[in-house]
């Protein structure tokens, strides 16, 4: 069997290059920044801010997947977004908090997680090299 016909799961693991690892780390940090910005904007301009925050996350996840060329490019910013938003949900000892107990906050939290899953699912995975094999060709 040649390398072209073997499944991606049957191939040995390859270590990511330094550039690819730096790109994943950059996407993770950008995801966290988009999560913090979306958390602040979603309550300030309720209907528009909520949509802007979710659209920013979707754009970053899909753009990361396209730039990297794999689904991991969508998962990295989604992971950063989720970590940043979960950290911001905790209230401080002084009583300060970012998310109020309202429908907009819950829509942002749950909608953002749904957008992350949708983007990771829609992102195109690795494609095999070479010509596709079709019956009747």
C-alpha positions as CSV (number, residue, x, y, z in Angstrom):
1,X,0.0,0.0,0.0
2,X,1.3,3.4,-0.8
3,X,1.2,6.4,1.5
4,X,-1.6,7.9,-0.6
5,X,-4.1,5.1,0.1
6,X,-3.5,4.8,3.8
7,X,-5.8,6.5,6.2
8,X,-4.7,9.5,8.2
9,X,-5.3,7.4,11.4
10,X,-3.0,4.7,10.2
11,X,0.0,7.0,9.7
12,X,2.5,7.7,12.4
13,X,2.2,10.9,14.3
14,X,4.3,13.8,13.1
15,X,5.6,16.5,15.3
16,X,4.3,19.9,14.4
17,X,6.8,22.4,13.1
18,X,7.7,25.4,15.1
19,X,5.8,27.7,12.8
20,X,2.7,25.6,13.0
21,X,2.9,25.5,16.8
22,X,3.4,29.2,16.9
23,X,0.3,29.7,14.7
24,X,-1.8,27.5,17.1
25,X,-0.5,29.5,20.1
26,X,-1.3,32.8,18.2
27,X,-4.8,31.5,17.4
28,X,-5.3,30.5,21.0
29,X,-4.4,34.0,22.2
30,X,-6.5,35.7,19.6
31,X,-9.5,33.5,20.6
32,X,-9.0,34.6,24.2
33,X,-8.9,38.3,23.1
34,X,-12.0,37.8,21.0
35,X,-13.7,36.2,24.0
36,X,-12.8,39.1,26.3
37,X,-13.9,41.7,23.7
38,X,-17.2,39.9,23.0
39,X,-17.9,39.6,26.7
40,X,-17.6,43.4,27.1
41,X,-19.5,44.3,23.9
42,X,-22.4,41.9,24.2
43,X,-23.9,43.6,27.2
44,X,-23.1,47.1,26.1
45,X,-25.0,47.0,22.8
46,X,-27.4,44.2,23.5
47,X,-28.7,42.9,20.3
48,X,-25.9,44.2,18.0
49,X,-23.1,43.5,20.5
50,X,-24.2,39.9,21.0
51,X,-24.3,39.3,17.2
52,X,-20.9,41.1,16.8
53,X,-19.3,39.0,19.5
54,X,-20.5,35.8,18.0
55,X,-19.7,36.8,14.5
56,X,-16.2,37.7,15.6
57,X,-15.7,34.3,17.1
58,X,-17.1,32.6,14.0
59,X,-14.8,34.6,11.7
60,X,-11.7,33.8,13.8
61,X,-12.5,30.1,14.0
62,X,-13.2,29.7,10.3
63,X,-10.3,32.0,9.3
64,X,-8.0,30.0,11.5
65,X,-9.1,26.7,10.0
66,X,-8.6,28.1,6.5
67,X,-5.2,29.6,7.3
68,X,-3.9,26.4,9.0
69,X,-5.6,24.0,6.6
70,X,-7.1,21.7,9.2
71,X,-9.8,21.6,11.8
72,X,-7.3,22.2,14.6
73,X,-7.1,25.8,13.2
74,X,-10.7,26.2,14.3
75,X,-10.3,24.4,17.6
76,X,-7.4,26.5,18.9
77,X,-9.2,29.9,18.9
78,X,-12.4,28.2,20.2
79,X,-10.4,26.8,23.1
80,X,-9.0,30.3,23.9
81,X,-12.4,31.8,23.7
82,X,-13.9,29.2,26.0
83,X,-11.1,29.6,28.6
84,X,-11.4,33.4,28.6
85,X,-15.1,33.4,28.9
86,X,-15.2,30.8,31.7
87,X,-12.6,32.8,33.6
88,X,-14.7,36.0,33.2
89,X,-17.9,34.2,34.5
90,X,-16.4,34.0,38.0
91,X,-17.3,36.8,40.3
92,X,-14.6,38.5,42.3
93,X,-14.6,38.8,46.1
94,X,-15.4,42.5,45.8
95,X,-18.7,41.6,44.0
96,X,-17.6,42.7,40.6
97,X,-18.7,40.6,37.6
98,X,-18.7,40.8,33.8
99,X,-21.8,38.6,33.1
100,X,-25.1,39.6,34.5
101,X,-27.8,37.0,35.1
102,X,-29.7,37.9,31.9
103,X,-30.8,36.3,28.7
104,X,-28.0,38.1,26.7
105,X,-25.3,36.6,28.8
106,X,-26.6,33.1,28.5
107,X,-27.1,33.5,24.8
108,X,-23.5,34.7,24.5
109,X,-22.1,31.7,26.5
110,X,-24.2,29.0,24.9
111,X,-24.2,30.6,21.5
112,X,-20.5,31.0,21.5
113,X,-20.0,27.3,22.4
114,X,-22.4,26.3,19.6
115,X,-20.6,28.5,17.1
116,X,-17.3,26.9,18.1
117,X,-18.6,23.4,17.5
118,X,-20.3,24.5,14.2
119,X,-17.0,26.1,13.0
120,X,-14.9,23.1,13.9
121,X,-17.4,20.8,12.1
122,X,-17.6,23.0,9.0
123,X,-13.9,23.5,8.7
124,X,-12.4,21.4,5.9
125,X,-10.2,18.6,7.2
126,X,-7.0,17.5,5.6
127,X,-7.4,16.2,2.1
128,X,-5.3,13.4,0.6
129,X,-2.7,14.3,-1.9
130,X,-3.0,13.3,-5.5
131,X,-5.9,12.6,-7.8
132,X,-9.2,11.4,-6.4
133,X,-10.2,7.9,-7.3
134,X,-13.6,7.5,-8.8
135,X,-15.4,4.6,-10.1
136,X,-15.8,4.4,-13.8
137,X,-12.8,6.6,-14.5
